[in-house]
């Protein structure tokens, strides 16, 4: 068996193991919260299920509870006939609520909230691990300093237009402090805040207000993001800034002929500051037939090098730059707080008609599996970070006041408490059934786009894969 095939199978097996362990574990932890809270409050637990529908396998324990793993991996449930009669969704109770003593409103709220609470506790526990062992962070993602302002941007239909950033006059070296009133401290926050923005002008076009720091002075700039790429995200055409430290140079290339050496730091091209490799390539390739003035720093001294005229643009491999990574130890509170904020903004974006966030841009079970698969290739620390995000998402989404979800059950219990008697069982069951159908349809709809994204990523990875030497012509 070829070594590459063995490696691929082993890698896929490892990914499957991590998906089952952490994604399945996240669902298990949520249901465990309900289960333990119910036990602690003396509530009868009839079924503990991971997944919905017919069981793949099940067993009945001595405590009378049936434990099972079911076929539909959209979550799980704990069958509690004293609290909620959800026969069409969770299976008919063999005991029935009428044969069991009633439970208090406080017990219902505690049991329903326990699932989300356990997800947050699980996320916090994983965050403590990362806090202790650290995580690698590259210099690109740590700041909000702009290192590249694209002249153009490609829209979803392939049309190339001037970038909003260049039109608004953003410059290399600008530091983004906030977007639409939300402070940003790293590039991930910057991107997330931009794409979840809801600003619109009088004509209905997207608007974002950036507060910058330029040369030590504050500056407010209004931009008009465009919906770019296949996913139609809000984009303005900027990339992060970082030091361009030369790792290796092809001596036969134009950069090698200019005298560029490993260890040099590229500062400028023709007087234009350079803080991103794409900015370097763009400036050098504007007119390859003319020589360029390259400003570099070498051993603390600034030098001017001349890149000679060349017949073509720079090629991949002409210059390699070192990527600055170092270990960081973010606090568990910070690791949990950031996904909480972004999840709430995403939910608000889905509900806000002025947002460009739609169901086609969020991930369902297929998308989550894809994310875990990619994370597994990046390393266990990345898997832990994704699991923290997933658990925060599960906690918040399950508390939404929607029938089928825990928040919907809490809403029904609260309405019953206010009106002095429980809502009619037929009404609750009908609402649950309708929303379960809607939930399944929504997941199927989202999964179509998840599959498309996964297929596109596979095609792109194959296209970027190096061609074996024996196959080259």
MARDO-309566 format. One record per residue: x, y, z of N, C-alpha, C, CB in turn; residue in three letters. Coordinates in steps of 0.001 Angstrom, whole numbers, plus 500000, padded with zeros to 6 digits. Each point is the difference from the previous one (the first is absolute). Glycine has a CB too. Layout:
% residues N
XYZXYZXYZXYZALA;...
% end
This chain:
% residues 473
500863498802500000499137501198500000500894501240500000498132498770501248UNK;501613502206497841500836501197499930500018500749501332499487500176497557UNK;501674500415502739500155500721501265499026501169500088502413499335500067UNK;497384501386498794499081501146500010498585499573500361501415501123498275UNK;498161497716501220498656499507500293499876499625501469499786499167497645UNK;501254500190502889499993499638501425499915501262500861501356497917499507UNK;499422503087500112499988501264500747498624500653499941502440500311499506UNK;496930499662499301498676500603499840498961499276500840500621500713497690UNK;499415497955502301499040499221500793500190500265501491499961498227498214UNK;501298501816502214500272500253501416499533501393500398501966498446499901UNK;498246502525499218499582501363500291498480500104500084502055500851498854UNK;497250498470500221498545500018500024499462499293501235499979500059497505UNK;500652498838502889499572499282501203500183500880501237500610497799498920UNK;500488502951501122500249500910501114498944501115500030502476499488499864UNK;497173501025498956498978501046499924498658499478500494501209501044498068UNK;498423497750501502498729499403500435499996499825501519499768498806497778UNK;501346500739502769500099499807501454499791501323500736501580498072499639UNK;499068502999499882499871501295500654498591500562499865502414500418499558UNK;496948499351499277498625500472499797499058499309500978500482500438497566UNK;499663498246502540499147499244500927500271500433501437499964498042498407UNK;501316502123501933500373500327501376499525501396500400501987498502499772UNK;498265502512499373499726501372500408498626500509499560502434500393499891UNK;497138499302498894498667500431499566498935499155500699500921500735497753UNK;499266497946502204499075499133500733500065500270501490500243498261498234UNK;500968502021502260500157500300501413499288501277500403502168498827499940UNK;497780502147499161499308501257500301498502499765500158501758501276498736UNK;497670497880500394498581499663500118499758499207501281499763499987497485UNK;501146499076502800499873499190501221500024500882501251501109498072498821UNK;499809502879501206500117500884501155498714500792500195502482500160499638UNK;496933500316499267498749500758500096498892499149500627500671501347497978UNK;499168497448501501498946499131500542500332499543501420499465499233497672UNK;501814500624502624500402499625501360499577501073500996501947498701499079UNK;498127502560500511499548501071500865498536499856500362501698501473498980UNK;497454498260500003498578499760500272499819498800500926499409500974497758UNK;501318497962501931499852498745500743500359500184501472500518498721497907UNK;500637501881502355500448500153501386499108500968500778502342499519499256UNK;497220501550500078499105500938500670498675499328500342501084501906498780UNK;498405497269500287498743499294500254500159499026501160499373500227497579UNK;501708499036502437500259499060501102500104500740501334501193498460498402UNK;499513502659501567500198500754501241498684500549500545502297500596499223UNK;496748499684499879498721500560500436498911498933500154500630502123498859UNK;499771496618501029499046498914500198499043499783498859500184500462502354UNK;500167499954496448499150499831498825500261498631499371499990502505499596UNK;498941496811499993500128498689499369500622500145498610497998499157501296UNK;503092500127498455500680500013498702499717498680499300501825501549500862UNK;497461498530498020499610498766499312500999499605498912497615500555500477UNK;502844500438498737500930499705498891501100501059499984498146498903498631UNK;503073500627501160501146500885499744500489499647498601500672500185502498UNK;499133500746496523500292499678498597500970501000499388497739498965499794UNK;503236500503499494500865500811499141499484499816498586502046499773501538UNK;497363501284497887499363499906498694498503499769500132502127499115499051UNK;497162501098499820498562499802499953499667498796499108499625502480500377UNK;499111497099499677499539498923499141500260498633500599500397501463498060UNK;499494497492501082500191498626500474501416499808500557498320499185498298UNK;501812500045502766501333499792500587500878499090499150498990500324502243UNK;502283500007497692500972499094499389500263498848500967501068501902498676UNK;499099498443502594500088499010501065499536500648501294501914498793498844UNK;497603500410502074499504500541501274500089498923501069498445501592498794UNK;501491498817502454499956499059501113499279500662501169502156498883499244UNK;497219500309501586499263500499501150500774499686501257497812499708498807UNK;502502501327501953500798499840501213499113499633501185501671501654499117UNK;498989498023501972499280499598501203499168501109500600501790498394500419UNK;498539502886499253499224501110500543498719500265499209502127500985500818UNK;497610498171498172498779500135499212500132500901498797498785499605502058UNK;502363501029497755500209500894498864500545499227498810500411501915501567UNK;499031498353497252500513499388498769501004500968499359497821498690499642UNK;503379500835500115501064500791499376500146499539498564501209500321502210UNK;498905500656496833500060499617498592500763501015499162497839498815500285UNK;502604500693498556500569500846498949499111499824498786502398499803500893UNK;497041501313498588499026499940498914500598500473498678498179500366501667UNK;501039499449497264500511500184498648500134501455499549498986497835499509UNK;500161503063500965499997501375499484500867500877500896497681499690499022UNK;503519500674500534500966500704500867499774501504500062501632498232499457UNK;497144502177500882499702501426500098500018500487501440498635499808497936UNK;501892499389502951500020500344501414499713498778500837499279502326499470UNK;499868497839501510499633498890500869498888500445500925502328499049499882UNK;497272500083501030498944500381500937500029499099501217498594500841498110UNK;500803499665502948499745499224501205498483500001500184502275500596501086UNK;497100498237498839498533499896500097499582500146501458499907498494497960UNK;499379502594502310499562500343501352498493500224499981502254501043500552UNK;496940497912499597498540500145499874499380500954501012499970497705499130UNK;500662502501502010499450500932500984500145501459499586500526498330501744UNK;500423501925497362500302501383499625499435500361498641502058499868501363UNK;498091499250497664499532500279498643499592498701499327501500502021499846UNK;497282497951499632499511498832499277500227500228498515498266499503501789UNK;502817499943497695500388500219498602500011498688499235501370501982500683UNK;497542497280499428499928498677499395500377499933498541498276499546501612UNK;501182501356497500500329499915498579501488500184499710497728500845499531UNK;502981499849501353501405500302499751500932499030500717499378502388499712UNK;500281497269501518500912499222500839499493498593500300500747502134500991UNK;498107497534498468499436498683500270499013500056501156502096498942499147UNK;496896500215500790498974499996501043500564499471501312498230499684498253UNK;501354500972502818500425499575501326499274498731500413500481502376500611UNK;500246496714500001499403498754500490499352500206501364501708498687498719UNK;498617502428501926499449500276501321498854500995499914502232499533501019UNK;498016501618498330498964501012499869500039500974501152498599498381498761UNK;501187502906500893500100501057500996498941499870501085500946501478498251UNK;497860497981501386498906499905500971500330499067501150498407500463498167UNK;502495498569501607500351499040501035501143500483500898499232498206498468UNK;501298502972501228501146500515500740499622501297500702501582498925498359UNK;499042501387502764499690501244500703500429501216499181500255498807502192UNK;499016502324497900500387501210499257501303500567500522497598500494499565UNK;503064500269499582501256500644500400499806501506499993501365498084499063UNK;499448502617501694499861501447500136500542500730498775500176499753502480UNK;499415501509497408500491500863498928501514500147500093497807501235499968UNK;502714498949501264501444500158500179500753498773499509499578501489501961UNK;499874497314498317500647498764499531500050499966498482499208498793502050UNK;499686501567497309499973500003498531501069500929499442497544499495500041UNK;502546501710500503500956500968499483501431499539500223498351501815500428UNK;501924497601500727501343499505500290500391498869499047499693500650502406UNK;499377498431497372500298498852499129500216500470498567498640498483501487UNK;500507502419498030500145500468498615501281500810499810497505500036499787UNK;502870500757501211501197500843499875501292499227500213498641501913500776UNK;501270496903499833501205499245500356500796499558498782498831499231502039UNK;500488500462496850500722499573498797500940501072499500498086498554499401UNK;501391502664500470500833501113499547501110500288501006498035500971498773UNK;501636498945502518501001500262501034501160499008499902498199500923501495UNK;501488497810498247501057498994499877500851500227498758498545498375501205UNK;500844502102497703500792500324498815500987501119500296498100499278498541UNK;501450501741502192500889501111500356501115499508500925498086501637499754UNK;501564497506501210501014499452500903501013499148499237498323500017501868UNK;501188499207497162500890499173499186500938500897499186498242498170499874UNK;501197502880499519500819500940499232501041500660500898498075500412498435UNK;501513499972502773500929500637500928501115499039500408498138501460500832UNK;501522497261499354501014498993500363501037499846498898498297498796501387UNK;501224501137497363500935499898498874500839501268499882498399498474498801UNK;500979502678501476500742501265499950501099500033501054497950501154499143UNK;501809498203501997501030499931501036501204499178499517498215500210501777UNK;501510498758497431501092499178499444500865500857499072498565497902500155UNK;500780502846498944500745500857499076500750501082500761498306499553498207UNK;501053500996502824500646501010500840501285499444500615497753501034500495UNK;502202497704499899501156499385500654501096499641498997498471499112501765UNK;501175500188497149501010499506499055500359501047498951499142497686500360UNK;499986503313499446500265501026499008499538499606498613501919500709501359UNK;498000500284497774499633499743498610500890500832499086497610499488500663UNK;502775499954498179500841500770499079499188501096499335501439497988499601UNK;499110503193500340499325501147499390500960500640499030498560500387502042UNK;500979499872496721500898500665499060499809501508500076499950497990498487UNK;501063502711501088500021501454500162498926500684499157502447499862500472UNK;497094499454498478498985500604499144498694500230500750501057498893498035UNK;498586500161502837498674500028500611499943500769501307499586497842498928UNK;501568502585501592500014500572501351499622501466500072501719498364500518UNK;498456502376498398499710501427500040498926500351498981502345500466500759UNK;497289500800499210499031500476499007500644501041499091498108499553501603UNK;503220500362498271500707500931499115499864499538498554501634500575501842UNK;497999500350497297499817499682498584501355499895499317497768501172499986UNK;502457497701499329501265499800499312499883500018498494500715498701501929UNK;498051501265497575499807499965498548498616500540499675501560498015499766UNK;498393502931499325498740500541499498499903499650498523500003501902501702UNK;499094497201497988499850499551498618499415501115499137499692497631500795UNK;500806502463497997499456501005499082498616499598499502502331500608499306UNK;497448498088500536498728499499499481499485498867500869500667500661497677UNK;498081498950502092499391498896500716499077499266499038500152501231502223UNK;499797497440497878499169499190499107498638499736500645502068498926499013UNK;496861501461500305498654499771500503499590498548499786499413502395499532UNK;499417497250500977499535498615499919499838499533498560498845500315502176UNK;500813500592496915499804499621498597501286500051499189497686500850500174UNK;503447499394500495501291500046499321500398501381499515499586497691499333UNK;499518503292500803500322501362499576501063500597500909497676500288499090UNK;503313500348500315501067500643500770499726501496500073501672498228499291UNK;498257502282501933499679501414500223501021500599500961497531499567499599UNK;502573501770500456500897500620500992499604499583501408500370501960498470UNK;500607497771502374499697499548501360499484501160500845501764498215499811UNK;497285501509501080499502501058500899501118500631500832497813498802500102UNK;503180500402500299501092500532500818500820501023499235500081497847501247UNK;500232501867497477500781500950499204499182501249499698501291498098498993UNK;497415501736500776499146501152499722499871500911501228498742498618498318UNK;501274500779502866499852500780501234501325500580500478498073498556500617UNK;503026501078498735501293500569500359500716499317501140499110502083499200UNK;500535496663501113500728499273501037501440499791499546497877498847500767UNK;503053501146500192501419499931499676500692498882500768499982502448499530UNK;501110497061499896500848499044500695500548500655501264500607498850497819UNK;499266500465503300500448500546501273498866500503500872502098500604498888UNK;496717499632500520498839500390500804499668498881500981499106501438498113UNK;500466498933503093499591499028501005498497500158500230502306500029501106UNK;496942498893498681498553500037500188499694499838501480499599499055497683UNK;499691501911502890499649499976501420498592499462500237501527501930500351UNK;497546498438498779498629499519500164499272500028498667499971500819502374UNK;498964498378497541499147499951498816498558500100500480501682498585498680UNK;497605502411500821498593500204500375499817500063501514499318498817497910UNK;501666501771502765499902500167501435500471498817500821498150501478499530UNK;502258497423499814500484498812500702501529499980499960497883498719499409UNK;502748501290501755501462499962500066500521498676499468499965501546501973UNK;501150498497497308500633498788499463501446499966500466498471499989497968UNK;501985498824502434501355499882500552500892499064499196499039500454502229UNK;500401498799496832500810499144499140499309499870498650500918498731501998UNK;499775500639497055499481499963498624498757499129499877502316500362499171UNK;497583498588501627498809499163499964498765500788500439501425497980500454UNK;498721502795500622498889500852500447499645501032498940500711499673502378UNK;500305500872496962499759500983498951499145499396498887502187501122500544UNK;498204497708498978499247499348498925498582499656500431502135499082499114UNK;497731500322502084498683499592500480499082501201500175501044498041501145UNK;499497503051499386499189501197500210499570500619498679501199500402502146UNK;499697499540496867499673500547498680498882499203499337502361500804499765UNK;497762497865500216499030499187499254498640499939500684501894498654499131UNK;498064501574502192498715499974500701499392501392500133500777497989501246UNK;499811502983498097499486501363500069498612500117499400502327500830499897UNK;496925500148500586498624500205499532499773501420499475499244498288501653UNK;501826502476498225499844501378499547499577500076498541501715500686501657UNK;497395500261498049499529500241498630499876501507499777498752497778499961UNK;501465502655498787499768501397499679498563500191499520502437500295499413UNK;497224500908500173498628500293499592499566499163498798500293502315500877UNK;500667497300498299499676499191498818499969498509500300501031501760498599UNK;499261497853502661499972498595500376501308499278499808497654500031499427UNK;503431500689500236501306499370499812500724499858501340500133500959497671UNK;500695497985502469500724499791501262500916501177500346499908497540499575UNK;500134502794501711500857501073500497500680499524501278498502501783498976UNK;502782498529501157500733499724501231500785501247500384500163497524499449UNK;499820502799501841500746501152500496501223499500500749497892501398500166UNK;503298498906499307501266499595500590500597501161500786500385498356498126UNK;500044501366503098500814500948500751501430499495499948498067500666501537UNK;502828500161497905501393499619499773500928500842500857499441499305497662UNK;501789500203502419501095500812500532501044500101498903499563499282502422UNK;500714501947497146500981500230498933501043500991500499498267499537498197UNK;502976500005501854501100500854500487499695500556501382500564500600497639UNK;498805498541503209499731500390501371498749500834500202502395499906500315UNK;496875500401498600498799500828500108498759499210499608501370502040499515UNK;497495498180501185498764499278499663499405500529498701499564499594502440UNK;499770499504496845499387500352498719498771499116499796502248500717499019UNK;496637499892500624498768499257499737499739499979498501499056500646502258UNK;500733498160497206499802499831498559498743499168499768502500500156499567UNK;496673500291499509498808499243499608500287499246498705498481501696501122UNK;501304496993498914500258499152498835498703499353499534502354499565500795UNK;497655500005497958498858499300499417500455498606499564498947502194499227UNK;500995496814501692500443498640499669499241499424498805500586499660502404UNK;500071499458496883499368499288498885499859498534500374500967501625498308UNK;498035497722501111499795498572500235500897499242499031497593500350500789UNK;503476499076499744501042499420499152500121498500500226501224502180500040UNK;499370497152498955500231498562500093498726499197499802501883500463501534UNK;498274498218498397498849499126499778498999500054501145501464498522498657UNK;499017501760502559499110500040501158499327501359500176501443498292501076UNK;498971502722498147499420501340500064500111500614501400498431499338498174UNK;502786500606502387500260500656501279500288501477499764500896497846500976UNK;498857502969500043500407501403499927501522500073500012497874500752501168UNK;502694499891497817501445500130499890500331501427499577500252497539499413UNK;500939502932501011500435501345499606501357499985499308498702500922501910UNK;502028497943498130501272499913499292501210500370500820498747500488497998UNK;501328499004503234501186500228500829500508498670500542499177502308500623UNK;502113497671499714500621498837500625500914500480501128499883498676497825UNK;500431500430503133500773500435501171501443500352499682498536498576501363UNK;502035502235499499501390500399499848500918499197500911499235502283499375UNK;501976497472500169500999499249500765501373500262499389498301498203500624UNK;502744501401500112501359500198499503500319498981498908500702500910502243UNK;499837499572496648500402499119498896501471499630500188498297501060498414UNK;501933497873502334501358499530500264500355498911498984499779500553502481UNK;501291499659496799500399499081498936500592498736500608500425501933498436UNK;499032496921501138500519498705500454500977499411498983497866499606501264UNK;501787500496497459500868499459498945499755500782498713499984497688501065UNK;501066502372498081499910500714498728500619499143498908500084502242501172UNK;499226497654497702500559499320498832501027500945499366497842498650499599UNK;503424500932500423501080500869499504499822500358498530501528498966501666UNK;497747500203497565499809500260498572498819500923499721500985497773499543UNK;498245502550501487498824500849499814500393501468499989498571498272501111UNK;500472502592498518500257501442499994500313500507501401498485500249498025UNK;500869499188502987500259500412501375501399499586500442497554499817500498UNK;502875499006499045501359499561500293501028500884499321499166497676500250UNK;500529502719498514500914500882499268500100501370500655499444498782497897UNK;499491501622502798500014501300500683500868499975501250497714500441499119UNK;502651498354501336500830499900501194499224499731501274501556501513498892UNK;497167498107500988499199499678501180500551498740500653497952501074498973UNK;502159498932502348500595498888500731499053499483501085502280500945499537UNK;497851497776500841499240499487501142500282500841501249500067497674499013UNK;498896502621501735500145500835501180499628501450499763501768498475500734UNK;498186501953497979499577501366499684498522500180500319501750500148498197UNK;497881501085502122498596500344500177499613500999498924500118499576502498UNK;498902500076496668499551500887498927499133501099500597500085498113498310UNK;500249503146501365499287501153500559499150500735498975501833500226501631UNK;498665499889497135499287500806499014500378499594498582499914501891501634UNK;499238498496497418500271499862498569499667501328499349499508497497500008UNK;501512503115499358499822501317499366499391501018500970499715498854497784UNK;500693501071503476499528500951501003498678499648500644501206501678498748UNK;498114497294500747498728499584500568500250499010501140498840500361497771UNK;500650499919503436500226499067501116499401498633499716500008501927501577UNK;500708497038498828499576498619499752499914499262501332501070500010497694UNK;497748499419502592499812499243501236499231498706499754500038502146501279UNK;499955497386497466499256498793499664500558499472498684497894500808501215UNK;502210497879498670500618499416498806499204500312498740500930498180501421UNK;497746501945498695499201500333498822500261501435499545498247498370500752UNK;501988502509500219500358501360499637501338500057499292498691500819501933UNK;502267498370498526501317499929499351499861499516498562501086499549502224UNK;498166499354497588499839499442498656499298500988499079499918497697500976UNK;499072502995499534499249500938499161500876501158499548497906499374501206UNK;502883501185499707500854501139499645501095499583499013499540501023502252UNK;501048497803497966501080499541499118499487499628498618501227499179501999UNK;497509500388497933499462499516498729499226501057499225499884497765501022UNK;500093503487499495499288501053499272500595500197498611499448501123502174UNK;501881498886497746500676500148498701501349499288500068498839502229499554UNK;501151496438500229501239499225500130501112500456499051498597498088500703UNK;501050502637498238501023500398499017500863501160500501498472499233498179UNK;501168501316503001500788501100500552500618499568501328498506501700498863UNK;502683498821501452500614499671501297499209500619501153502258499870498890UNK;497858499513502302499301500470501191501004500319501106497975498628499379UNK;501671502348501447500807500327501167499418499245501204500611502312499053UNK;500217496823501519499556499172501115500665500468501289499649498043498446UNK;499538502384502524500545500411501285499992498831500969499215502349499606UNK;501949497345500996500089498870500931500763500426501247499928498354498083UNK;499853500876502970500758500191501237500890498776500177498157501430501069UNK;503139498807499136500969498912500156500925500315501173499899499476497517UNK;500041499678503485500843500173501195499849501385500621501612498374499027UNK;497138502118500976499724501287500625500225501202499115500597498941502080UNK;499930500852496714500246501114499077499032499930498823502433500051500670UNK;497175501109498845499094500051498852500806500088498708498223501115501409UNK;501422498026497637500696499945498716499016500194498865501730498473500972UNK;498788502000497889499217500103498776500536499034498970499481502399500483UNK;499701496687499052500396499030498976499225500288498720500524498249501761UNK;500067501423497118499355500215498702499628498646499408501305502149499619UNK;497412497618500218499523498780499347500010500264498506498552499318501997UNK;502240499939497231500147500305498571498724499739499211502407499445500200UNK;497539501165498620498871499741499103499955498520499668500150502327499035UNK;498653497157500787499833498574499747498886499794498989500810499442502320UNK;499194499418497070499043499728498930498648499537500528501911499422498533UNK;498035500176502747498734499492500537499879500360501481500019498102498325UNK;498796501692502197499743500281501410500752499006500869497734500942499436UNK;502341499361501842500645499080500934499297498652500007500720501940501404UNK;500045497009498753499458498655500021500018499447501422500772499639497632UNK;498337499414502626500005499321501290501346499322500211497504499647499878UNK;503074500559501282501293499392500303501166500937499816499038497868499336UNK;500719503293500020501089500966499845500490500463501371499051500750497781UNK;500001499517503104500319500431501364499070499276500965500797502279499188UNK;499762497225501908499195499399501057500154500842501258500265497676499004UNK;498602502564501635500005500814501216499680499131501205499308502031498685UNK;501338498257502426499748499250501219498703500488500637502481499649500351UNK;496756499413500181498747500326500661500255500005501499498613498984498118UNK;501115502142502501500275500130501423498912499388500863501260502057499495UNK;499035496827501146499068499360500932500591500055501406499115498467498172UNK;500025501688502806500437499856501380498813499528500837501768501813499715UNK;498514497659501443498963499437500858499342501109500817501247497807500114UNK;497431502177499897499235500921500834499174499188500998499908501731498130UNK;499686498925502942499226499327501052498766500843500344502113498920500931UNK;496905501137498148498805500805500270499211499449501176499898500613497587UNK;499521500262503208499241499559501166498755499236499569500857501963501308UNK;498665497099499506498780499258499663498802500922499797500883498067501295UNK;499029503006499493498880500933499861500017500664498623500032500406502485UNK;501163499971497078500130500625498677499623499021498901501809501489500878UNK;498625497263499248499715498994498983498519499691499884502236499046500418UNK;497041501026500685498561499729499979499214501247499624500319498229501737UNK;500137502928498716499257501248499768499949500358498520500684500791502265UNK;500426499021497018500023500412498595498991499234499153502399500576500274UNK;497512498086499802498964499314499220498583500322500458501631498192499612UNK;498195502152501677498668500416500463499577501259499244500419498998502302UNK;500476501988497635499689501257499322499706499769498525501448501220501630UNK;499398497984497703499821499794498567498773499145499700502467500207499708UNK;497201498842501162498787499202499792498766500879500115501159497962500899UNK;498820502906500105498857500898500165499879500950498805500254499854502506UNK;500869500625496983499950500887498824499513499238498774501878501380500948UNK;498526497361498925499549499195498871498500499754500076502253498916499880UNK;497260500740501308498557499790500181499250501281499665500430498269501789UNK;500080502872498710499368501272499693500044500277498500500635500856502272UNK;500467498780497082500109500191498564498985499175499229502402500480500311UNK;497319498305500165498999499153499345498602500587500125501423498009500468UNK;498330502706500617498671500570500248499848501402499422499875498633502067UNK;501248502067497742499956501390499568499906500084498473501335500676502033UNK;497636499981497433499851500086498535501090500835499329497558499751500329UNK;503176501051500443501067500817499417501336499249499924498840502027500889UNK;501206496768499655501223499212499984500133499234498686499895499796502500UNK;501336499817497182500255499155498830500254498552500421500949501986498777UNK;498797497696502497500153498642500495498697499239499756501683500754501756UNK;498407498115497580498837499155499745500286498563500386499303501514498146UNK;499670497647501802500172498595500370501031499305499127497644499962500782UNK;502499500489497977500956499365499093501445500212500446498370500324498144UNK;501864500606502795501362500312500427500362499399501347499821502082498711UNK;499232497246501941500299499356501277500234498514499761498614501708501266UNK;501917497615499738500349498580499866499035499129500784502401500620499690UNK;497192498279499689499204498983500663500883498826500386497963500710498714UNK;501435498131501546500802498826500380501088499648498989498011499162501193UNK;501667500913497504501002499678498972501153501005500055498200498993498528UNK;501453502283501610501033501029500077500864499859501236498509501507498742UNK;500862498120502376500769499822501237500974498841499861498086500919501335UNK;501457497993498035500895498865499760501169500428499117498064498398500228UNK;501647502394498743501055500501499117501002500853500775498390499963498073UNK;501083500907502803500878500856500799500883499156500920498286501844499909UNK;501119497149500725500786499127500873501057499231499202498022499786501539UNK;501616499787497257500950499269499157501207500884499674498108498635499021UNK;501622502620500603501096500930499706500806500306501257498649500997498138UNK;500654499137502996500691500286501260500906498846500406498082501438500705UNK;501462497327499038500805498826500352501324499999499248497901498710500453UNK;502079501777498315501237500074499218500928501081500549498757499195497973UNK;500662501836502650500806501102500530500587499685501367498578501572498719UNK;500825497484502017500542499634501301498947500002501088502162500930499287UNK;498177498432501819499055499825501094499598501331500628500995497760500427UNK;499926503195499650499649501305500580498891500674499191502352500242500871UNK;497731499646497806498965500587499151498662499304500226501741500608498291UNK;498293498070501891498777499254500285499375500498501304500918497984498780UNK;499906502259502228499482500502501273499357501372499822501766498702501223UNK;498855502156497995499435501343499777498664499906499264502326500977499931UNK;497581498135499082498744499827499271498928499432500931501273499640497844UNK;499120499438503028499042499402500938499470501052500970501186497788499810UNK;499658503131500618499544501104500855498938500811499266502253500103501148UNK;498009500222497602499041500761499201498690499243499836501899501081498795UNK;498193497608500902498798499184499795499163499961501269501216498607498299UNK;499420501235502852499255499920501261499339501319500363501582498250500761UNK;499091502852498969499381501300500238498791500175499083502231500967500696UNK;497918498610498040498878500059499064498826499157500470501614500384498152UNK;498686498380502273498935499107500487499265500621501182501319498012499222UNK;499439502569501694499394500591501192499055501132499633502025499378501317UNK;498446501542497838499193501171499661498803499622499140502048501415500136UNK;498180497761498842498908499640499092498917499208500710501617499991498114UNK;498766499138502826499000499212500709499163500836500957501507498052499800UNK;498969503125500566499235500863500894499093500974499250501848499797501640UNK;498176500158497027499095500851499235498555499561500259501779500380498217UNK;497287500558501877498604499654500313499256499413498809500006501811501686UNK;500478497059497845499421499327498841499539498617500424501480501295498404UNK;497268498320501295499564498636500307500980498977499442497616500769499996UNK;502529498117500680500965498929499731501276500236500800499045499678497685UNK;501390501602502424501212500312500743499681500198501479500997501056497947UNK;500047498916502865499809500167501442499361501350500328501979498516500401UNK;498419502514498867499421501319500229498503500022499751502173501000499370UNK;497364498221499641498572499903499739499263499336501146500491499902497575UNK;500119499046502994499398499333501155499923500944501199500878497798499170UNK;500170502994501013499999500974501094498915501056499774502472499619500355UNK;497328500770498376498948500961499677498625499425500312501455500983498213UNK;498299497760501372498711499360500286499756499902501504500189498698497863UNK;500870500916502874499857499876501453499702501356500643501572498038499969UNK;499076503016499517499780501336500556498595500499499695502439500483499756UNK;497085499286499022498632500401499648498997499267500896500710500436497601UNK;499526498250502589499129499229500880500017500535501421500392498007498576UNK;500770502396501870500125500564501344499203501300500119502279498951500223UNK;497800501903498762499317501284500038498480499852499902502024501031498974UNK;497518497994500225498556499832499830499378499116501080500332500297497557UNK;500492499140503310499487499212501113499717498556499683499062502055500818UNK;501133497530497956499817498607499612500815499730498738497677499943501034UNK;502722498823498796500857499639498866499268500199498682501207498347501441UNK;499569501932497514499424500096498669499412498650499592501648501817499385UNK;497309498186499797499403498735499553501037499098499344497813501170499679UNK;502146497558500680500980499046499470499940499945498486499824498660502096UNK;498966501356497327499865499926498540500663501189499316497862498745500291UNK;502020502449500326500631501190499425501521499863500028498043501406500737UNK;502478498168500411501450499847500131500530498969499015499840500629502415UNK;499468498238497475500462498943499095499925500444498548499249498285501648UNK;499693502475498003499881500486498624501118500982499683497511499682500093UNK;502759501241500846501070500967499791501349499303499861498693501701501290UNK;501535497299499567501260499250499938500135499289498659499947499690502495UNK;498978499695497054500054499239498740500270500917498819498418498315500956UNK;500888502835499009500187500939498894501435500512499971497582500667500145UNK;502918499716501016501350500563500039501071498925499787499162501784501549UNK;500537496983498784500950498926499715500122499803498494499441498880502190UNK;499424501168497105500032499890498536500783501168499408497779498796500008UNK;501957502417500515500728501173499518501495499882500279497953501387500367UNK;502395498079500809501405499834500353500687499022499051499446500495502396UNK;499890498387497325500586499012499084500172500604498613498947498125501310UNK;500034502613498218500104500644498685501138501011499977497540499678499655UNK;502608501086501429501069500978500077501372499327499956498488501504501313UNK;501653497394499427501274499279500018500323499445498612499638499411502425UNK;499339500047496907500214499477498639500412501122499053498308498182500420UNK;501044502976499712500337501156499161501440500444500247497590500725500024UNK;502772499402501244501361500411500348501012498971499505499124501222502018UNK;500506497490498071500929498932499618500340500049498519499072498592501826UNK;499985501882497344500287500137498566501202500922499800497557499627499435UNK;502451501487501276501104500955499869501264499474500688498335501892499908UNK;501490497346501189501157499376500648500710499053499035498857500187502235UNK;500354499001497058500574499046499045500709500744498870498192498329500556UNK;501200502760498977500632500786498935501340500562500461497735500581499091UNK;502290499951502135501247500559500523501061498917500140498699501764501214UNK;500894497078499294500935498889500177500550499557498645498761499258502073UNK;500353500608496935500429499576498662500954501025499395497825498773499680UNK;501869502508500515500870501045499460501374499960500654497991501419499543UNK;502041498372501782501276499926500701500829498812499523498942501094501981UNK;500379497781497765500705498816499499500591500278498627498463498507501310UNK;500749502129497813500504500324498653501197500938500072497692499700499075UNK;502204501311501813501095500959500111501257499346500562498329501830500316UNK;501496497255500648501170499327500565500666499103498976498941500082502250UNK;500250499270496907500566499157498937500721500857498960498169498305500363UNK;501246502859499339500619500881498999501321500559500492497738500587499150UNK;502385499604502171501226500558500562501030498946500344498652501848500878UNK;500950496878499067500927498924500355501146499937498998498120498707501060UNK;503109501077499397501143499926499084499907498787499089501401501170501696UNK;499024499031497068499994498900499040501233499134500192498705501398498366UNK;501148497264501734501177499141500152500971500197498859498618498341501222UNK;502674501565499107501033500268498980499843499112498787501546500696501800UNK;498079498059498387499879499065498882498884500381499074500899498219501427UNK;498138502604499056498843500348499180500183501326499275498575498732501582UNK;502510501974498724500216501295499365500497499801498569500511501045502243UNK;499101499905496891500416499933498611500894501195499646497878498759499431UNK;
% end
